[in-house]
């Protein structure tokens, strides 16, 4: 059985001085404050959002423990 992956995404750089598009993408990922972490499913949509603001994030992949 293939285990779905999850991504731990942490906001590492401040949104101060960033373009509005970057702010909206980070906000839609669920990140509101610096150094906060969210866990999301690994989907193409989430991957595309991460790619847009990868310079501000720290991403860690892991297999989902729940079945």
LINNOR-V81599 format. One record per residue. RES is the residue in three letters. OMEGA is omega as a letter, one per 40 degrees, with the letter a starting at -180 (NA if undefined). Layout:
res=<RES	RES>
omega=<OMEGA	OMEGA>
//
This chain:
res=<UNK	UNK	UNK	UNK	UNK	UNK	UNK	UNK	UNK	UNK	UNK	UNK	UNK	UNK	UNK	UNK	UNK	UNK	UNK	UNK	UNK	UNK	UNK	UNK	UNK	UNK	UNK	UNK	UNK	UNK	UNK	UNK	UNK	UNK	UNK	UNK	UNK	UNK	UNK	UNK	UNK	UNK	UNK	UNK	UNK	UNK	UNK	UNK	UNK	UNK	UNK	UNK	UNK	UNK	UNK	UNK	UNK	UNK	UNK	UNK	UNK	UNK	UNK	UNK	UNK	UNK	UNK>
omega=<a	i	i	a	i	i	i	a	a	i	a	a	a	i	i	i	i	i	a	i	i	i	a	i	i	i	a	i	i	a	a	a	i	i	i	a	i	i	a	i	a	i	i	i	i	i	i	i	i	a	a	a	a	a	a	a	i	a	i	i	i	i	i	a	a	i	NA>
//
